[in-house]
């Protein structure tokens, strides 16, 4: 999201309910960047504070009571960043809290993605935790959802060979159906990333029940969804 001309704002203008920001610890703050070199700003200035202002004004990001998801992609697995994230997120009352045995829902859900060791370590911290984590691997015998591990984020090319053009093969479609249905059976939503940027893929995602459609083409996907 942060590579767009107006981070967060462009997504909100199209009324998307989910954005992702990549973070590092840089110059004493949680900084947003894809490569750790070109920093766009801080997580709180670009995302947390603007979202909080909207929630304070209307009770939810869009005033409709629906939850909003902020995916935080941990690019820097250091304990320094982990401590900074845990401390910073704990200060925002708008964030859903996860306890060992229940979840206290609020307007914004933070899902940690990216560095596997870092996100696992963070969800093992003392409750309440203002975040949960995803997993980047799917297995048909995965455990049922718990309050710490709530989602999947799966690399498209690891599971499906189709490039989004022409007609998807029956084998690729069935593989995707198996993943989505299996994830839903154990209670977790599915997001595929590094996906094709084509209407044909977006239609397939809707058809099989993917819970999130990953895109950098905000206007294109917005027009597609408006037509469906």
N, C-alpha and C positions, 0 to 999 in steps of 0.2 A: 504493500500500500504506500509506503513512504517514498517510493520512486515517482509517484504522481505529482503533478504540479502543486497541488494543495493536499498534503497528507491528511488523511481522515476526512477532511471536508469534502473532497470529491466523492468519496464513497458514501458519505451521509447524504449528499445532494441527490444521489441515485437511490437512496433508501436501501442500501445494503445493510445486512444485520451481522456482518462478520468482517473483520480486517486482521491482517497479520503484520507484525513489526519484528524485525531482527535486531537483537541487542548485544552490545558489548559493554564492559566496564571501561570507561575512558575519561580521563581528566576529572576523576572524582565523582562521576555520575553514570547513570544507566543511559548509554547513548545508542541511538538508532542508526544502523548501518548494515549494508549487506556484506561488505568485505573487510570491515574494520579499519578502513582508510578514509573513506568519504562519509563523514558524519552529518546527518540531516538535522539533528537536534536531540533533545532528551526525551525519554519515554513519557515523563510526566507532562512536559510542555506540549508535545505533539499529540498525545493520546489520553493520558489519564485525566489531566485537568479539564480539557474540553469536554470529555465524556461526563465528568462529574458535574460540570456546569449545566449540561442538558438534563441530567438525572435530577439535580437539585431543583430545576425549574418545573419539570413535568412528571417526575416520578419514574421515568424510564427514558431511554435515549430518544425515542420518537414520540413519547407521550401516549403510547398505545398499550403499555404494560408488557410488551413482548421483550424477552431477554436479548441482549446483544453480546456477541462473543469477540473477545480480544485474544488472538493467538499471539503469544510471545515466544519467538524463536530464539533460543539461547545459542548464540554463536560462540561465546566465550564461556567455557565450562569451569572457570576458576571459582574457588570458594569465595573470593571477593565479590564477584558478581552475584553469586547465590545469596550471600548475606545482604547485599544491597537490594536485590529483588524482594526477598522476604520482608525486609524492613520497610521498603517503600510501599509495597502493595498492602501491607497491614494497615496503613494509614487511611485507606479509602473505604468508606462505609458502603459505597455503591457495589462493591465486589461480593459475589457469592462466596460464602465460607464453607469449607469442607471440614467436617469432624470425622473421627474414626468410625462413627456409627450412623451418621446422618449428614445431610447437606442443608444449609440454611440459604435458600435462594435470595438473590438480590438482582439488581437491574443489569449488571454486567458480569459475565462469566469469563474469567481468565483461564486459558488452557495453555500450559507450557508445552512447547514442542522443541525440536532441535536436539541439542546435546543430550544423549541418553542418560549418562551418569549424573549430570547436573539436575535434570528434571526428576529423576528417581530420588535423588538425595533430598530435593526440596519437598517432595510430597511425603517424605518420611519424617519431616520436622513435626514438632509439637503442634497439636491442634489449638485453635482453629487455623486453617490454612486458606488464604484468599486466592486459591488457585487449585486446579487439578492438572493432570498430565495426559498426554496422548501416548501412543506407541506407534512406531514406524514399521512394525512387522505384524502381519496377520497370520494366525494359525487357526485351523478349524476347531482345535481343542483348547483354545484360550479360555481362561477363567471368566466367570461372570463379572459384570461391572461392579466396582466398589467405589468408594468416595474419592480415592486417590487417582485411579486410572479410569478415565471416563470416555476416552475417544480414540479413534485411529486417524493417523495422517500417513497415507501410503503413497510412495513414489509410483506414478503411473507406469513407467517403463519396467518396473520390477515385476509387474503383474499382467500387463496388457500390452500387446504389440501394435495395436492399431494406431495410425497417425492422425485420425480424425477426418480423413478424406475418403470419399466413396462410401462403401457399405462395410460396417464392422462384420467380421467373420462370426459364425455361430460359436466357434470355440472361445473367442475373446469375450463375446457377450455372456456366454455361460460362466466363464471364469469370473467376470465382474459381478454377475448375479450371485454367484456362490459367496464371494467376499462380502457383498453388502448384506445378503440374507444372514450369513454366519455372524457378522458383526452385530446385526440387529437382534439375533437370537440371544446373544450374551449381553445385550443392553447398551451397546455403544454405537454412536453415530460414526459415519465414515466421511473423511475428506481425502480425495486424491489430489496430489500436487504434481507440478510439471506436466500438466495435462495439455492436450491439443486445444488451441484457441479457435474452434470452429463451431458453427451452429449444429453440425452433425454430432459432435461430441456432447454439446450441451443438451441436446435432445436425448441422447443415450443416458446421460446422467440423470435426467428427470425420469426416464422410462424405468430405470433399474432401482431408483430410490436413493441415490447418493444424497447425503444430508447437506453437504456443502459443495458448491461448484467453485473451483479455484480459477481465478482469472486476473489478468492485468488489463484486459479490455473492458473497462467499466461501462462505457457507452454501448458497446456492442452487446454485452451480456444483458444490460438493462433493457435495451430494445427487445431482445429475444424474450426475456421473461415477461415483459409487458404484453407481448403478443401471445403468451401462453397462460 
